[in-house]
Amino acid sequence: MEKSITVAIISASASIVVAALSFALNKRAERKAALQQRKLAHYQELINALSDLVNDPDQAKANLRFNNAFNTMALVAPQNVIDSLMKFHDQIRISNPNKSEEGYDRTLKELLLAIRKSLELPFRDDPQKFNFHFLGSLPEFKKLK
């Protein structure tokens, strides 16, 4: 076979491989971006539901919203977020005889840090210095203050 034909075949093959690889990488990036958007939407709903638990006078409605947001986390959240969410729920549930403001603060912090890590934000959090609280207070903890 002539050198020019061999070079043409190699060039065409390389172009096809590069195009296929580029397509695959673009699809992968699109899927990752779509998952990030879904996670963000679910996390926003969870945080809004938690805020309602703190501030909404209709606690039955707020609990239902939180339950729905909590239950759908299994669809998009990685295991460390789900584990943190379960610990937080165990801390705030009414039947917890050992609930405390310190436990609430600690598990909320763990949950928020896990969510922020899951979102792959372009900055790092310092868990030692990270502090957050909702404006308002959970009804169960009002008696602790």
KOLKE-216331 format. One line per field, with one value per residue (C-alpha): residue in one letter; x, y, z. Coordinates in steps of 0.05 Angstrom, whole numbers, plus 5000, padded with zeros to 4 digits. Each point is the difference from the previous one (the first is absolute). Example, Ala and Ser with C-alpha at 12.3 -4.5 7.8 and 13.67 -1.06 7.14 Angstrom:
2
r = A;S .
px = 5246;5027 .
py = 4910;5069 .
pz = 5156;4987 .
end
This chain:
145
r = M;E;K;S;I;T;V;A;I;I;S;A;S;A;S;I;V;V;A;A;L;S;F;A;L;N;K;R;A;E;R;K;A;A;L;Q;Q;R;K;L;A;H;Y;Q;E;L;I;N;A;L;S;D;L;V;N;D;P;D;Q;A;K;A;N;L;R;F;N;N;A;F;N;T;M;A;L;V;A;P;Q;N;V;I;D;S;L;M;K;F;H;D;Q;I;R;I;S;N;P;N;K;S;E;E;G;Y;D;R;T;L;K;E;L;L;L;A;I;R;K;S;L;E;L;P;F;R;D;D;P;Q;K;F;N;F;H;F;L;G;S;L;P;E;F;K;K;L;K .
px = 5000;5024;5023;4948;4943;5027;5007;4929;4971;5037;4977;4928;5002;5030;4947;4945;5031;5009;4928;4973;5041;4979;4927;5006;5035;4948;4943;5033;5008;4927;4976;5043;4974;4928;5011;5030;4939;4953;5040;4999;4924;4990;5048;4965;4934;5029;5029;4935;4962;5047;4990;4924;5009;5034;4953;4933;4943;4966;5045;4959;5011;5074;5010;4968;5044;5062;4979;4992;5066;5034;4972;5021;5073;5012;4990;5059;5042;5064;5004;5038;4944;4947;5038;5006;4926;4982;5042;4968;4931;5016;5022;4938;4946;4949;5012;5074;5009;5071;4988;5041;5017;5073;4978;4955;5057;5050;4956;4975;5072;5018;4940;5015;5074;4981;4951;5051;5053;4950;4988;5075;5002;5062;5026;5016;4964;5037;4959;5032;4977;4936;4939;4928;4932;4932;4966;4948;5002;4970;4939;5030;5061;4963;4993;5076;5014 .
py = 5000;5070;5045;5053;4950;4974;5072;5016;4938;5016;5073;4980;4948;5050;5051;4949;4980;5072;5017;4939;5015;5073;4979;4951;5051;5054;4952;4981;5074;5014;4942;5024;5071;4975;4958;5061;5041;4945;4995;5076;5001;4944;5032;5067;4966;4966;5065;5036;4945;5005;5074;4989;4954;5058;5055;4976;5005;4942;4945;4944;5030;5013;4928;4973;5043;4977;4927;5005;5036;4950;4940;5023;5011;4926;5016;5047;5006;4960;4954;5048;5052;4948;4976;5072;5012;4937;5022;5069;4969;4954;5061;5043;4947;5009;4930;5014;5003;5025;5059;5061;5066;4978;4936;5040;5049;4944;4958;5061;5021;4929;4999;5068;4983;4934;5036;5053;4947;4963;5063;5004;5074;5036;5014;4961;5003;4996;4954;5028;5071;4985;5025;5006;5007;5012;5065;4980;4937;4931;4993;4940;5041;5061;4967;4991;5074 .
pz = 5000;4985;5056;4983;5006;5067;5026;4976;5035;5065;4997;4987;5056;5048;4982;5014;5067;5021;4981;5037;5061;4999;4994;5058;5044;4984;5016;5066;5018;4982;5043;5058;4992;4998;5063;5035;4981;5026;5065;5008;4991;5051;5049;4993;5015;5061;5027;4986;5036;5060;5000;5001;5060;5035;4979;4973;5050;4963;5027;4969;4931;5016;5024;4937;4956;5039;4996;4925;4991;5047;4963;4931;5021;4985;4926;4991;5064;5010;5059;5046;4991;5015;5062;5025;4986;5039;5059;4998;4998;5058;5040;4986;5002;5056;5027;5013;5076;4993;4954;5015;4969;4994;4963;4955;4983;4989;4955;4961;4988;4976;4954;4969;4990;4967;4954;4982;4985;4957;4959;4985;5015;4974;5070;5063;5066;5065;5044;5062;4984;4963;5039;4978;5032;4972;5017;5050;5043;4995;5044;5035;5020;5024;5068;5003;4995 .
end
